[in-house]
Amino acid sequence: MESKKDQTLSESKLIQNLYFGDNVEGEAFVSDHIFSYIISGRHDVWIGYKKYSFTAGDYRFFRRNQLTKSIKHTESNGFKSIAVHFDQNTLMEISKEYGFKSERFYGEGVKTIRANDKLKKSVEILSEYAQRSDVDREILRIKIKELVVILADIDPEVKQMLFEFNAPGKLDLEGFMNGHYRYNVPLEKFAFLTGRSLSGFKRDFATLFRITPSRWLTKKRLYEAKYLIENCKQRPSDVYLEIGFANISHFSYAYKKEFGTSPLQKIKNN
């Protein structure tokens, strides 16, 4: 069972997440900076090849413009958290008000935050607000701005991420694609995240890999699937989503076209 309460203020959001029953797996493009506090359950997050594990009581910050995969572990008490999505207009207002400067941040885009009393109190209030539908919009706006200032004061790296308003810089294309090919997102998103226009992305890709991005992604995913099926004895139904295919019929068709046999037949032969 899944339950979500979403209180939106302009573009900022205060969200209460509540899941019971089966663990919840998902893939997402993080378009806003997100602060989150886990009330119960566990949360595993993958960004590229790196895994981050969080548990109840953890305060986390996720930088915007990232591709993520995650598993929310419901366990006996379910998975429950609150999250605040910060919109860029609100952050720009705070930047002008407090004189915070925008700087390019080159570190990891996930942080566990060591909470002080101010942050704990702020989260306590926001947790209460997340359960109500009668919260005054102006009060909620003030409390979200207070949270931003508290986070900026606690952690210099979080502050740097919050007030960096530039689009993603031009990244190493080979390194990024080898770390993110499993994500089922449009080429336009890959281009944006690597700091390129779509035409520039395709041009740089062809120069580097001597193949189109779509064909490279398909082959990369299929050869990983082949390895998982043949060597790790995984079932096609457990593999196709993990490696970036939208549905199993497309995966099976592409697999047979590439290797001459269906993934199910490969299992039987093994």
N, C-alpha and C positions, 0 to 999 in steps of 0.2 A: 504494500500500500504506500502511495506517495501523497504527500501534502506539501503545498507551497503557499506561503502568504507573501505577497509582494506589495510593498508600499513605495510608490514612485513619487519622487519630488523633482519636477523638471525632468532631468535625465538621470539623476541619482536614484538608487534603489536600496531599500532596506528589505531583505528577504529572509524569511524563516524557512529552512528546509527540514522536512521530516519524512523519513522513509522507514517502513517496516517490511518484514518478509525477506524476499530475496535481496542479495547484494545488488547494487545499482552500478552498472558499467556505462561509461560514456566517453565521448570524444567532443572537444569543444575548442573553438577559437575564442580566446579571452580578449575581448575588445575593450574592456574597461579595466582600470586598476581595481582590485578587489581585496578588501579586508574581510577575514572570516574567523569565527570562533567556533570550535567544535564543542558541543554540549555533551553528546554521547556518540559512541561508535568510533570507527576508524576510517581513515581516508588515505588511499594510496594514489599518488599522482605521478605520471611520467611526462617529462618534457624532453623530447629527443630520446636519447638512450638513458637518461638519468631518472632514477626513481626517488621520490620524496614520500616519506611515511609520516602521518600525523595521527594523533589520538585525542581522546577527550581531554579538554583543558588547554589545548594548543591554540595559540593566536597566530594567524598566518597572514602574509601579504603576497599577492600575486600581481606581477607587473602586467600591464596591458600588452596587446599585440604578441600573443604567444599561442602556440598550438599545444593542447594538452590531451592526455588520456587519463582516465581515473576509474577507481573502484571505490564506492562508498560501502563500507562493511556495516551492515545493520546490527549484527550480533543480537543479544537478548533484549536490549532496551531500544533497539532501532538506531538509526543515524539521525542526529539532530544538530543543526548548526544555525547560526545567523551569519549573514553576509551583507556587506555594504559595497555597492558598485559606485565608484566615484566618476562623475562625468567631468569632461575637460573644462566646461564653462565654470563650474564651481571651483575647480582647482586653479584656474586662471584668476578668478576673483580673489582667492586666498593669497595667491602669489603676489598680486598687486598690493593687497592690504598689508601683508607682512614683509614685503620686499624679498621674498624667496626667488632665487634665480634659477633659470632653466639650464641644466647641464646634461651633456650626453652621458648616459650610464652604460658601462660595459660589463658589469658583473652579472651574476645569476639573477634570474627574474623571480625567484621564490625566496621568501624569508620567513623563518620562525622568529616571532617577536617576544622578547622577554618583557612581560607586562609589569608596569608599575601600578601604584594605587589609582592614579588618574585614569589609566586605560581600563583597569578592572571595573571601576565605577561607571565609566562611559559605556562599556559593553553591557553591564548590568541594566542600565537604563534603556539602551537600544534593544536588548532582549525582551524587555517588558513592552516596549513600543511595537515590536514585531508581532506580538500576539493580539494587538488591539487594532480596531478599525476607526477609532475616534480621535486619533492623535492629530493635534493642530499642525498644519503644514509648515508654518513658520517655526514652530518649536522643533520639529523634525529637521528642518533645514539648518537651524542653529546647532543642534546636537551633532549632525553629520560634519559640519565645519569644525566643531570642537574636536571631533575624532581625528580629523586630518591634522590639525595642529599638534595634538598629542602624539600621533605617530611620527610626525616630522621631528618632534623634540626627542623622542626615545631613540630613534635609529637614523643616523646620517645617510645610510644607503637607501632606506625607504624614502626619506625626504628627497633624495636625488631622483629616485624613480618617479615620485609623485609629481614633481615639477619639471620633468622633462617633456616638453610639448612637441618635439620634433618627430617626424615620421621615422620609421626604422632606417638606420644607416645601411649602406651597401655592405653586405656580408659576403664571406667566402662561400661561393655557390656550392662547391663540391661538398664541403663539410656540412652545410645546412641540409642539403638534399639527402645525404647519406644518413643524417640523424632524424629526418622527418618524412621519409617517403611513405611510411605506413599511414599517414594521416590522409583521410579521404576528403580533400578540399580542392576547390577549383584552382587552375593554374594562376588565376589573377591573385589569389591569396598567397601562393608561394612567391609570386613576383613582388607583392607588397612587402612581405616579411623579409625578403632579401634585399630590399631597398632599390627595386627596379620597376620600370614600367613593364607592361606585359610584353611589348615588342623587344625591349632591352633584355628581359629575362630569357625569351626564346632565342635571341641572338647569342647571348653569352652561353646559354645551355648548349646550343649546337656547336659552338666553338670548343667547349670543354669536353662534351661527351660524344660528339659526332653522331647524335641521334636526337629525335624530337623528345621533348619532356614527357608527353603522353606515353610514347612507346617505352622510354626508359623506366617510367614509373611502373608500367604493366610488367615488364620483364623483371625488374627488381623485386616486385611483390611476388611474382610467380616462382622465382627461384628460391625465395625464402620459404614460400609455401611448400615447395617440393622437398626442401630440407626438413621442415617440421613434420611433414607427413611420412617421409621415408626413414628419417633418423630418430625423430622424437615420438613417432607413432601417434601423432595427433590426428584427430578426425577433421575432414574438410569443413564440417559444420562448426568446428571450434576455431578454425584457422582464418576463414575468409574475412571476417570483420576485423580481426586483429591486424591483418596485414594491409587493410585499406580498400577492400572490395565492398561495394554497396549491397550486393545480394549474391547468394550462392549460385544462382543460375548463370550469371555473368562470369563468376569465378570459374565454374566448371567448364564453360565454353572456352574461355581464354586458356585455361590449363590444358585442355585437350588439343587446342590449336597449337600451343607451344610445344607440348611434349608427346603428342600423338596418342595419349590415353587419358581417360578421365581420372580425377583424383580418387574416386571410389574404387576404380579398377586397380589403381596403384596400391591401395591398401590390401585388396584381395590377393594381389600378386605377391605381396610381402608376407 
